[in-house]
Each structure stands twice: as structure tokens, then as C-alpha cells.
């Protein structure tokens, strides 16, 4: 079985999308599958990616949430493959959507949209993998795979064997509906101070972090 | 009331679309509102590349020197923003999405909790404009598709400290649309 991964993250090779797709692909290959990756947000690869989508395969469209939906590059890719609707019944569709925020509520609408998209395309849909809290995935230590990595790997392996996504693993990856109270209290302190403030200081931008450069201006 | 209309139709030959957007704009102006219509296909707006420079290097400013900051200024002055777009593959266009993706300079990188969920605080401290969607359905559009794209915009509005006023077909009576926008 051939798995084509269409990475629609504008960050391309440095993306969290790629970091999250990788363990799934590795598990899929360990289960006997074959995989190819297309950085579909790259204009140089775009046409080849659209062509590959139309070939008999499993097509995994993967992207992060930008402003609570697919990034413009992913939407452009979807608009292109939309032209192939009705002629892709041999392309099974699969999706990977991730959000920086941990709650699964942020990715829920995209799940409904993507399932509906596949139905309207006339392609079988094998499901939507949702990952909550995926912002730091690209910084994860590949020598010490964490829970998300292991779950994605196992999901990929099982998918290669059964052509079905394991529902229990999917639910764990999607994240909680709400974080528990202690986490709600701690998360802002940890993330805001130890991640964002530290990065702002490193860039010499900490004192300007709340600047409002567009405050006064003229209409376009 | 200040209203910004973002015309996300990429097809210059889709004349009825522009005509209908113009009808809504005229209805609003006729009622005494100030309206700015931004035809996005005539503007240069680069896609967000997710570099976070607008948060972490030049706070509030994107690395791209294009037409988008002017659009953001217009949003900051508006009471309502109307997204006008054809539906393509059951969603608003990539052209409109390009502009929406670039709103992140209007929020801070920090996280806060609202109704038990994470979101980003506003950079400019004031409420974002209320949002509305005027869509032109494509062949095969069903109520389910409209519900999904509406929910997607509701979620965006919620995380932008705003709300979705309505999602209506662009073919609706412009005076009814005007009335709905006035229901802020």
C-alpha cells in the first residue's frame, strides 16, 4: 500500500506537521507500507503533489491550524484537488490536523469539514488524526520518543495492517476537551514565561512585546 | 458604524459576485455607515509562513512589506468585518484565507484561558470587529456545508475575542444584510 503524505504546512521541512507525520510514516512502513512525502506548500512541488493525489494510493493531507482552520496553502491544495472530484475513488483520504492549543475543541470543526470534503470528492475517508498541543513537536528529542510519537507510530503500524485508524489512539492524540484546573493555572505561567518571554529576550524584543505599531494609520 | 468588507473572490470574470458585494456596500452606505471594501485579488498579500516574527522579533509587525498592514488597520477601526467569498470545496477561498491567516499580529503570543479553553490575548486591547460571512454557494452546496463553514468562522471569531453575526448567501436582499449587520 502506498501512502502519499501532502505536507501543507508553510514551514515545510522544519514544520511540526512533518515532525508529527514522521512517526506515523515510520510505523506505517514497519507495518509493510510504502510512503512518499510531498511538501505541498512549496510552489515548486505543488503540481507534482496534485498529480500524485490522483494516483491509486492513500493520500494523507497534513496541516497545522492557522486562524482555526487550514492554512491558505492547504486550502489552495484542496481547491486544486477539488477539480478531480468524482474521479478519485481509488484514492483513500486520510488527514492529520494539529493545533498549538491542547484542547480537542480547536480541531473539531476541521474534522467535520475534512470528512465532508472526502465524501463530496467521492473518495473513501479513513479518518482524521487530530493532535492537540503539537506546537513543540519539531523540537522533540528523536532519541527519546514521547507519548505522542509512540502513539502516532503505533497508529501508523496498525493502519498499515488493518487500513483502519485505531479509535482509542485517535482519542488520546486529539487531546482533552478541557485541561484540568491545575494545568490551567500552570500552563500560562510555564508557556508565557519560559517559552515566549525567553524567546523574546533572546531576540532583544522583550521590551517591545506589547507594541501596537498599527495603532494610528490610514485606510488601505 | 465602520464596516470593512473583504471581497475574497479570486475570479475577476465573476461579475455578479462583485455586483452583489457592491449592493451590500451601497445599502450600508445608504444607511449612513462608513464602508471600506477591500478587493483582495487586487492587493498584494503574502501567505503567512509561520515564522512568528510578528510575535517574537518585530512584535506586531509581519516580515512581509505588502498591503496587509493597511487591511489590519482597517479591521482595527471597524465595528464589523464582512467576509465575502464564493464557496470552493465547501469553504471560503484560499485568497480570503491568506488574509485571515495574517491576523496574528493582532494578538500576543501568550496564552490565557477563556471558558476553559486556551486563546491568545489581544495586542490592541480593544474588541475585534464582529464578523459576518456572505457566501456564494457552489454547485452541490448543502446546508451541512454552510453549517461547517459557519462553525469554522465562529471558532475563529471566538479565539479572536469576537463573534460571528451571521452567515448568509450573498444573493440575500442587501437591505436585509444591512439590517443584520446593524444588529451588533
Interface residues (C-beta under 8 A of the other chain):
Chain A: X9 X10 X11 X15 X64 X66 X67 X68 X69 X70 X71 X72 X73 X75 X76 X78 X79 X82 X101 X102 X103 X105 X106 X109 X110 X112 X113 X116 X117 X120 X178 X179 X184 X187 X188 X191 X192 X196 X199 X200 X203 X205 X208 X209 X210 X211 X212 X213 X214 X215 X217 X218 X219 X220
Chain B: X36 X38 X43 X47 X48 X49 X50 X55 X56 X57 X58 X59 X60 X61 X67 X69 X70 X71 X72 X73 X74 X76 X77 X88 X89 X90 X91 X93 X94 X95 X97 X98 X100 X101 X103 X104 X105 X108 X109 X110 X111 X112 X113 X116 X117 X118 X119 X123 X124 X140 X144 X145 X148 X149 X151 X152 X155 X156 X159
